[in-house]
Amino acid sequence: MSVDHAAHHSGTATTRPHRRVAMIAAGALFTAAMTSAVFTGTAQAEQRCGANTYVHNITVTQGPGPDFTIKLKPTEAARNATLHRKAWDATVSMWHAVQGCVPGLYHQLADSVWQQLECHVYYGRANGLTGPTFDFESWHAPLPDPNWLNYGTSKCLNTQTNHWKGTGKLIPGALDLHGANSNIG
């Protein structure tokens, strides 16, 4: 079997530049399409701190001194978690989202935020009780005996501030001992 190299190479000198131009144009179009998809895609616009099945988003508001408020906007799945017997799953999932957005929650500060979260999940179906967001304030003391009765009487720890140092609200000039305030970002 013989190959006619002259016939095989005929015309390549004239078609090679056209192929190169076509390949460059195709590459440029592909790059433009991919860049456009990245910058105009809805996935980029929807990314928020903490978003998951139960969390729409999480924001942190700085208060006076070292105090802060974590605002978690729950999804409908979170609001209905107790109704569907998923309160524990929702609480754990939201807790991990909070920890990812606000590192440095330890000891009694973590206990306080966890208890506020658990209470909000329990009462989450009643929007009038919890509001549009679940707000966890750093200055509320954790309950010594957290249970549904104590959550209700303390209004999700909103009345728990007596004699607790927390992040410093009750002690002017107190330091952020757990580093949670300095890690907000």
Phi and psi restraints in degrees (value plus and minus 20) as a CYANA .aco file:
   2 SER   PHI    -137.5   -97.5
   2 SER   PSI     129.7   169.7
   3 VAL   PHI    -132.9   -92.9
   3 VAL   PSI     112.4   152.4
   4 ASP   PHI    -107.1   -67.1
   4 ASP   PSI      76.8   116.8
   5 HIS   PHI     -84.5   -44.5
   5 HIS   PSI     -50.4   -10.4
   6 ALA   PHI     -86.0   -46.0
   6 ALA   PSI     -62.1   -22.1
   7 ALA   PHI     -90.5   -50.5
   7 ALA   PSI     -56.8   -16.8
   8 HIS   PHI     -84.5   -44.5
   8 HIS   PSI     -57.3   -17.3
   9 HIS   PHI    -113.1   -73.1
   9 HIS   PSI     -22.3    17.7
  10 SER   PHI     -88.0   -48.0
  10 SER   PSI     110.6   150.6
  11 GLY   PHI      65.1   105.1
  11 GLY   PSI     -26.4    13.6
  12 THR   PHI     -89.4   -49.4
  12 THR   PSI     -49.7    -9.7
  13 ALA   PHI     -87.0   -47.0
  13 ALA   PSI     -51.8   -11.8
  14 THR   PHI    -109.4   -69.4
  14 THR   PSI     -47.1    -7.1
  15 THR   PHI    -110.9   -70.9
  15 THR   PSI     -40.8    -0.8
  16 ARG   PHI     -80.3   -40.3
  16 ARG   PSI     -66.2   -26.2
  17 PRO   PHI     -82.8   -42.8
  17 PRO   PSI     -54.8   -14.8
  18 HIS   PHI     -87.3   -47.3
  18 HIS   PSI     -58.7   -18.7
  19 ARG   PHI     -85.1   -45.1
  19 ARG   PSI     -61.0   -21.0
  20 ARG   PHI     -82.1   -42.1
  20 ARG   PSI     -64.7   -24.7
  21 VAL   PHI     -82.5   -42.5
  21 VAL   PSI     -62.4   -22.4
  22 ALA   PHI     -84.0   -44.0
  22 ALA   PSI     -61.9   -21.9
  23 MET   PHI     -86.2   -46.2
  23 MET   PSI     -60.2   -20.2
  24 ILE   PHI     -85.1   -45.1
  24 ILE   PSI     -63.8   -23.8
  25 ALA   PHI     -83.2   -43.2
  25 ALA   PSI     -63.6   -23.6
  26 ALA   PHI     -83.6   -43.6
  26 ALA   PSI     -61.4   -21.4
  27 GLY   PHI     -83.5   -43.5
  27 GLY   PSI     -61.2   -21.2
  28 ALA   PHI     -85.2   -45.2
  28 ALA   PSI     -62.1   -22.1
  29 LEU   PHI     -84.1   -44.1
  29 LEU   PSI     -61.9   -21.9
  30 PHE   PHI     -82.5   -42.5
  30 PHE   PSI     -65.9   -25.9
  31 THR   PHI     -81.9   -41.9
  31 THR   PSI     -63.4   -23.4
  32 ALA   PHI     -83.4   -43.4
  32 ALA   PSI     -61.7   -21.7
  33 ALA   PHI     -84.8   -44.8
  33 ALA   PSI     -63.5   -23.5
  34 MET   PHI     -87.3   -47.3
  34 MET   PSI     -60.7   -20.7
  35 THR   PHI     -83.6   -43.6
  35 THR   PSI     -62.8   -22.8
  36 SER   PHI     -82.2   -42.2
  36 SER   PSI     -62.0   -22.0
  37 ALA   PHI     -84.4   -44.4
  37 ALA   PSI     -58.2   -18.2
  38 VAL   PHI     -88.1   -48.1
  38 VAL   PSI     -62.5   -22.5
  39 PHE   PHI    -107.7   -67.7
  39 PHE   PSI     -36.3     3.7
  40 THR   PHI    -133.4   -93.4
  40 THR   PSI     -22.6    17.4
  41 GLY   PHI     -88.1   -48.1
  41 GLY   PSI     126.5   166.5
  42 THR   PHI     -90.7   -50.7
  42 THR   PSI     -44.1    -4.1
  43 ALA   PHI     -82.3   -42.3
  43 ALA   PSI     -58.6   -18.6
  44 GLN   PHI     -85.7   -45.7
  44 GLN   PSI     -61.4   -21.4
  45 ALA   PHI     -91.1   -51.1
  45 ALA   PSI     -45.4    -5.4
  46 GLU   PHI    -106.9   -66.9
  46 GLU   PSI     -30.6     9.4
  47 GLN   PHI     -89.9   -49.9
  47 GLN   PSI     105.8   145.8
  48 ARG   PHI    -158.1  -118.1
  48 ARG   PSI     138.7   178.7
  49 CYS   PHI     -84.6   -44.6
  49 CYS   PSI     104.0   144.0
  50 GLY   PHI      64.8   104.8
  50 GLY   PSI     -20.8    19.2
  51 ALA   PHI     -81.3   -41.3
  51 ALA   PSI     109.8   149.8
  52 ASN   PHI    -177.5  -137.5
  52 ASN   PSI    -184.2  -144.2
  53 THR   PHI     -77.8   -37.8
  53 THR   PSI     -54.5   -14.5
  54 TYR   PHI    -126.3   -86.3
  54 TYR   PSI     -30.7     9.3
  55 VAL   PHI    -140.2  -100.2
  55 VAL   PSI     103.4   143.4
  56 HIS   PHI     -97.8   -57.8
  56 HIS   PSI     -70.2   -30.2
  57 ASN   PHI    -184.9  -144.9
  57 ASN   PSI     146.4   186.4
  58 ILE   PHI    -151.1  -111.1
  58 ILE   PSI     112.2   152.2
  59 THR   PHI    -148.8  -108.8
  59 THR   PSI     138.9   178.9
  60 VAL   PHI    -144.9  -104.9
  60 VAL   PSI     110.2   150.2
  61 THR   PHI    -130.3   -90.3
  61 THR   PSI     105.7   145.7
  62 GLN   PHI     -94.9   -54.9
  62 GLN   PSI     113.1   153.1
  63 GLY   PHI    -123.8   -83.8
  63 GLY   PSI    -186.9  -146.9
  64 PRO   PHI     -88.6   -48.6
  64 PRO   PSI     118.8   158.8
  65 GLY   PHI      42.7    82.7
  65 GLY   PSI    -157.0  -117.0
  66 PRO   PHI    -106.0   -66.0
  66 PRO   PSI     -18.1    21.9
  67 ASP   PHI     -96.7   -56.7
  67 ASP   PSI     132.7   172.7
  68 PHE   PHI    -172.1  -132.1
  68 PHE   PSI     141.2   181.2
  69 THR   PHI    -142.1  -102.1
  69 THR   PSI     109.0   149.0
  70 ILE   PHI    -115.3   -75.3
  70 ILE   PSI     102.5   142.5
  71 LYS   PHI    -130.2   -90.2
  71 LYS   PSI      96.6   136.6
  72 LEU   PHI    -130.4   -90.4
  72 LEU   PSI     100.8   140.8
  73 LYS   PHI    -111.9   -71.9
  73 LYS   PSI      91.5   131.5
  74 PRO   PHI     -98.9   -58.9
  74 PRO   PSI     133.8   173.8
  75 THR   PHI    -105.6   -65.6
  75 THR   PSI     153.6   193.6
  76 GLU   PHI     -82.0   -42.0
  76 GLU   PSI     -54.2   -14.2
  77 ALA   PHI     -81.3   -41.3
  77 ALA   PSI     -58.0   -18.0
  78 ALA   PHI     -89.2   -49.2
  78 ALA   PSI     -62.2   -22.2
  79 ARG   PHI     -83.8   -43.8
  79 ARG   PSI     -50.6   -10.6
  80 ASN   PHI    -119.3   -79.3
  80 ASN   PSI     -13.9    26.1
  81 ALA   PHI     -78.8   -38.8
  81 ALA   PSI     -64.9   -24.9
  82 THR   PHI     -86.1   -46.1
  82 THR   PSI     -60.4   -20.4
  83 LEU   PHI     -80.5   -40.5
  83 LEU   PSI     -56.2   -16.2
  84 HIS   PHI    -118.6   -78.6
  84 HIS   PSI      -4.2    35.8
  85 ARG   PHI      38.1    78.1
  85 ARG   PSI      19.3    59.3
  86 LYS   PHI    -142.2  -102.2
  86 LYS   PSI       1.5    41.5
  87 ALA   PHI     -79.5   -39.5
  87 ALA   PSI     -63.1   -23.1
  88 TRP   PHI     -85.0   -45.0
  88 TRP   PSI     -66.2   -26.2
  89 ASP   PHI     -79.6   -39.6
  89 ASP   PSI     -63.7   -23.7
  90 ALA   PHI     -84.9   -44.9
  90 ALA   PSI     -64.3   -24.3
  91 THR   PHI     -82.1   -42.1
  91 THR   PSI     -65.9   -25.9
  92 VAL   PHI     -84.8   -44.8
  92 VAL   PSI     -64.1   -24.1
  93 SER   PHI     -82.6   -42.6
  93 SER   PSI     -64.3   -24.3
  94 MET   PHI     -88.0   -48.0
  94 MET   PSI     -56.6   -16.6
  95 TRP   PHI     -80.5   -40.5
  95 TRP   PSI     -63.9   -23.9
  96 HIS   PHI     -84.4   -44.4
  96 HIS   PSI     -56.5   -16.5
  97 ALA   PHI     -85.1   -45.1
  97 ALA   PSI     -63.0   -23.0
  98 VAL   PHI     -82.4   -42.4
  98 VAL   PSI     -65.5   -25.5
  99 GLN   PHI     -81.1   -41.1
  99 GLN   PSI     -55.1   -15.1
 100 GLY   PHI     -89.2   -49.2
 100 GLY   PSI     -49.7    -9.7
 101 CYS   PHI    -111.2   -71.2
 101 CYS   PSI     -49.5    -9.5
 102 VAL   PHI    -149.8  -109.8
 102 VAL   PSI      58.3    98.3
 103 PRO   PHI     -88.1   -48.1
 103 PRO   PSI     132.6   172.6
 104 GLY   PHI      81.5   121.5
 104 GLY   PSI      -7.3    32.7
 105 LEU   PHI    -106.9   -66.9
 105 LEU   PSI      86.9   126.9
 106 TYR   PHI    -153.9  -113.9
 106 TYR   PSI     142.8   182.8
 107 HIS   PHI      34.3    74.3
 107 HIS   PSI    -152.9  -112.9
 108 GLN   PHI     -86.6   -46.6
 108 GLN   PSI     -50.7   -10.7
 109 LEU   PHI     -83.7   -43.7
 109 LEU   PSI     -64.1   -24.1
 110 ALA   PHI     -84.6   -44.6
 110 ALA   PSI     -60.9   -20.9
 111 ASP   PHI     -80.0   -40.0
 111 ASP   PSI     -63.3   -23.3
 112 SER   PHI     -82.4   -42.4
 112 SER   PSI     -68.8   -28.8
 113 VAL   PHI     -84.7   -44.7
 113 VAL   PSI     -62.3   -22.3
 114 TRP   PHI     -78.8   -38.8
 114 TRP   PSI     -67.2   -27.2
 115 GLN   PHI     -84.3   -44.3
 115 GLN   PSI     -60.2   -20.2
 116 GLN   PHI     -82.5   -42.5
 116 GLN   PSI     -61.8   -21.8
 117 LEU   PHI     -83.4   -43.4
 117 LEU   PSI     -69.2   -29.2
 118 GLU   PHI     -79.1   -39.1
 118 GLU   PSI     -60.8   -20.8
 119 CYS   PHI     -85.0   -45.0
 119 CYS   PSI     -64.5   -24.5
 120 HIS   PHI     -83.6   -43.6
 120 HIS   PSI     -57.4   -17.4
 121 VAL   PHI     -84.4   -44.4
 121 VAL   PSI     -63.0   -23.0
 122 TYR   PHI     -81.9   -41.9
 122 TYR   PSI     -63.2   -23.2
 123 TYR   PHI    -118.4   -78.4
 123 TYR   PSI      -9.4    30.6
 124 GLY   PHI     -81.9   -41.9
 124 GLY   PSI     -46.6    -6.6
 125 ARG   PHI     -86.1   -46.1
 125 ARG   PSI     -49.9    -9.9
 126 ALA   PHI    -109.3   -69.3
 126 ALA   PSI      70.7   110.7
 127 ASN   PHI     -76.8   -36.8
 127 ASN   PSI     -51.9   -11.9
 128 GLY   PHI     -85.9   -45.9
 128 GLY   PSI     -47.3    -7.3
 129 LEU   PHI    -102.3   -62.3
 129 LEU   PSI     -57.8   -17.8
 130 THR   PHI    -122.4   -82.4
 130 THR   PSI     -37.9     2.1
 131 GLY   PHI      59.8    99.8
 131 GLY   PSI    -199.2  -159.2
 132 PRO   PHI     -90.4   -50.4
 132 PRO   PSI     -40.1    -0.1
 133 THR   PHI    -146.0  -106.0
 133 THR   PSI     135.5   175.5
 134 PHE   PHI    -111.6   -71.6
 134 PHE   PSI      93.4   133.4
 135 ASP   PHI    -123.4   -83.4
 135 ASP   PSI     106.3   146.3
 136 PHE   PHI    -136.5   -96.5
 136 PHE   PSI      91.5   131.5
 137 GLU   PHI    -114.7   -74.7
 137 GLU   PSI     118.1   158.1
 138 SER   PHI     -91.9   -51.9
 138 SER   PSI     -33.8     6.2
 139 TRP   PHI    -115.5   -75.5
 139 TRP   PSI     -17.4    22.6
 140 HIS   PHI    -108.2   -68.2
 140 HIS   PSI     112.3   152.3
 141 ALA   PHI     -91.9   -51.9
 141 ALA   PSI     124.6   164.6
 142 PRO   PHI     -90.6   -50.6
 142 PRO   PSI     132.1   172.1
 143 LEU   PHI     -95.3   -55.3
 143 LEU   PSI     118.4   158.4
 144 PRO   PHI     -88.9   -48.9
 144 PRO   PSI     -47.8    -7.8
 145 ASP   PHI    -153.2  -113.2
 145 ASP   PSI      60.9   100.9
 146 PRO   PHI     -91.8   -51.8
 146 PRO   PSI      99.6   139.6
 147 ASN   PHI    -173.3  -133.3
 147 ASN   PSI     151.9   191.9
 148 TRP   PHI     -83.1   -43.1
 148 TRP   PSI     -54.4   -14.4
 149 LEU   PHI     -85.4   -45.4
 149 LEU   PSI     -67.9   -27.9
 150 ASN   PHI     -87.5   -47.5
 150 ASN   PSI     -52.9   -12.9
 151 TYR   PHI     -82.4   -42.4
 151 TYR   PSI     -62.9   -22.9
 152 GLY   PHI     -87.1   -47.1
 152 GLY   PSI     -65.2   -25.2
 153 THR   PHI     -91.1   -51.1
 153 THR   PSI     -47.6    -7.6
 154 SER   PHI    -109.9   -69.9
 154 SER   PSI     -20.2    19.8
 155 LYS   PHI      33.8    73.8
 155 LYS   PSI      35.2    75.2
 156 CYS   PHI      38.6    78.6
 156 CYS   PSI      23.2    63.2
 157 LEU   PHI      55.5    95.5
 157 LEU   PSI     -13.5    26.5
 158 ASN   PHI     -85.7   -45.7
 158 ASN   PSI     -39.3     0.7
 159 THR   PHI    -119.8   -79.8
 159 THR   PSI     -16.1    23.9
 160 GLN   PHI    -115.2   -75.2
 160 GLN   PSI      64.1   104.1
 161 THR   PHI    -154.3  -114.3
 161 THR   PSI     -25.2    14.8
 162 ASN   PHI     -83.9   -43.9
 162 ASN   PSI     104.2   144.2
 163 HIS   PHI      37.5    77.5
 163 HIS   PSI       6.5    46.5
 164 TRP   PHI    -133.9   -93.9
 164 TRP   PSI     113.7   153.7
 165 LYS   PHI     -99.0   -59.0
 165 LYS   PSI     -52.8   -12.8
 166 GLY   PHI      29.6    69.6
 166 GLY   PSI    -149.0  -109.0
 167 THR   PHI    -117.2   -77.2
 167 THR   PSI     -16.6    23.4
 168 GLY   PHI     104.6   144.6
 168 GLY   PSI     -22.3    17.7
 169 LYS   PHI     -80.1   -40.1
 169 LYS   PSI     -57.5   -17.5
 170 LEU   PHI    -107.9   -67.9
 170 LEU   PSI     -27.1    12.9
 171 ILE   PHI    -147.4  -107.4
 171 ILE   PSI      81.5   121.5
 172 PRO   PHI     -77.5   -37.5
 172 PRO   PSI     113.9   153.9
 173 GLY   PHI      60.8   100.8
 173 GLY   PSI     -13.2    26.8
 174 ALA   PHI     -87.6   -47.6
 174 ALA   PSI     134.5   174.5
 175 LEU   PHI    -110.3   -70.3
 175 LEU   PSI     138.1   178.1
 176 ASP   PHI    -104.2   -64.2
 176 ASP   PSI      66.0   106.0
 177 LEU   PHI     -88.7   -48.7
 177 LEU   PSI     -47.2    -7.2
 178 HIS   PHI    -117.3   -77.3
 178 HIS   PSI     -24.5    15.5
 179 GLY   PHI      56.5    96.5
 179 GLY   PSI     -17.1    22.9
 180 ALA   PHI     -85.6   -45.6
 180 ALA   PSI     -62.0   -22.0
 181 ASN   PHI     -83.6   -43.6
 181 ASN   PSI     -61.3   -21.3
 182 SER   PHI     -94.9   -54.9
 182 SER   PSI     -33.9     6.1
 183 ASN   PHI    -117.1   -77.1
 183 ASN   PSI     -18.0    22.0
 184 ILE   PHI     -85.7   -45.7
 184 ILE   PSI     109.3   149.3
